[in-house]
């Protein structure tokens, strides 16, 4: 499956970052790019459970192509969400089911730096995306 153009951009940027410090800085910068959610969108129904930090996820679907917006109260998580969104935005429901989170973060050079709790939290976000896709396609 080919990567969305935003994901290709993220991959190029992170692969050029030579050290973990550079990737961490890049991650923070990507987190700053996230579109802010409205207060009304930071509701309990939009919250993703399974994350240590608070994470909110908003989904819209147009012609079976998903667009997600997300934010977190934690800077590093916002960065991780930003690069996750580059990977999943624009996918259709069936493509969304096949995204390999661990492989994506490994390609970005970020896998080793994901603590188990962060990894579980991001898995919970992806799982929520998949549930939303299934509920609207079925």
TIMI-9873 format. One line per 8 residues: number of its first residue (from 0); their letters; for each residue z, x, y of C-alpha. Coordinates in pm, whole numbers. Layout:
% residues N
NUM	A	Z X Y ~ ...
This chain:
% residues 138
0	XXXXXXXX	0 0 0 ~ -94 142 337 ~ 175 182 601 ~ 175 -29 917 ~ 65 179 1219 ~ 417 179 1367 ~ 548 318 1037 ~ 282 590 1039
8	XXXXXXXX	393 680 1393 ~ 758 697 1282 ~ 669 907 979 ~ 473 1157 1193 ~ 755 1181 1448 ~ 1029 1235 1190 ~ 825 1481 985 ~ 771 1692 1299
16	XXXXXXXX	1146 1706 1364 ~ 1245 2030 1196 ~ 1621 1994 1167 ~ 1873 1721 1096 ~ 1994 1748 1458 ~ 1641 1677 1583 ~ 1603 1384 1345 ~ 1945 1246 1450
24	XXXXXXXX	1843 1267 1816 ~ 1510 1101 1735 ~ 1694 828 1546 ~ 1910 754 1851 ~ 1598 741 2071 ~ 1427 498 1833 ~ 1741 284 1837 ~ 1718 263 2217
32	XXXXXXXX	1370 114 2178 ~ 1493 -195 1996 ~ 1436 -511 2194 ~ 1776 -654 2287 ~ 1877 -976 2120 ~ 1984 -1272 2330 ~ 2353 -1363 2310 ~ 2250 -1681 2126
40	XXXXXXXX	2074 -1468 1865 ~ 2391 -1269 1797 ~ 2531 -1566 1609 ~ 2712 -1577 1279 ~ 2404 -1730 1113 ~ 2195 -1427 1215 ~ 2456 -1175 1104 ~ 2381 -966 797
48	XXXXXXXX	2679 -940 568 ~ 2728 -627 359 ~ 2718 -389 656 ~ 3028 -210 779 ~ 2888 -231 1132 ~ 2786 -562 1277 ~ 2413 -622 1231 ~ 2212 -920 1349
56	XXXXXXXX	1863 -1002 1225 ~ 1612 -1244 1376 ~ 1293 -1327 1188 ~ 971 -1492 1291 ~ 666 -1552 1077 ~ 311 -1602 1203 ~ 28 -1656 955 ~ 251 -1520 677
64	XXXXXXXX	308 -1195 870 ~ 671 -1120 943 ~ 814 -988 1267 ~ 1180 -894 1263 ~ 1412 -801 1545 ~ 1754 -656 1480 ~ 2042 -483 1648 ~ 2381 -340 1566
72	XXXXXXXX	2700 -249 1747 ~ 2659 107 1608 ~ 2410 350 1766 ~ 2313 527 1445 ~ 2258 195 1268 ~ 2035 78 1555 ~ 1821 386 1495 ~ 1804 322 1122
80	XXXXXXXX	1717 -42 1188 ~ 1442 67 1428 ~ 1270 279 1163 ~ 1322 9 900 ~ 1153 -243 1132 ~ 853 -12 1176 ~ 814 -24 797 ~ 842 -401 749
88	XXXXXXXX	705 -566 1064 ~ 363 -718 1009 ~ 397 -735 631 ~ 338 -1058 442 ~ 601 -1206 212 ~ 474 -1043 -107 ~ 442 -698 58 ~ 796 -735 188
96	XXXXXXXX	923 -776 -168 ~ 779 -437 -268 ~ 918 -218 12 ~ 1110 75 -137 ~ 1392 148 106 ~ 1509 470 -58 ~ 1154 605 -72 ~ 1091 519 295
104	XXXXXXXX	1404 699 417 ~ 1324 993 188 ~ 975 1020 345 ~ 1138 1021 690 ~ 1372 1301 581 ~ 1675 1078 639 ~ 1780 994 283 ~ 2041 1270 242
112	XXXXXXXX	2212 1169 563 ~ 2256 807 458 ~ 2613 754 345 ~ 2659 506 60 ~ 2795 245 303 ~ 2495 287 540 ~ 2257 276 248 ~ 2425 -42 120
120	XXXXXXXX	2412 -194 467 ~ 2040 -124 507 ~ 1979 -261 159 ~ 2162 -577 267 ~ 1933 -603 572 ~ 1619 -563 358 ~ 1759 -813 106 ~ 1814 -1064 387
128	XXXXXXXX	1453 -1011 504 ~ 1330 -1078 150 ~ 1544 -1391 119 ~ 1405 -1523 448 ~ 1050 -1450 332 ~ 1107 -1623 -2 ~ 1272 -1925 155 ~ 980 -1977 393
136	XX	701 -1904 149 ~ 843 -2109 -138
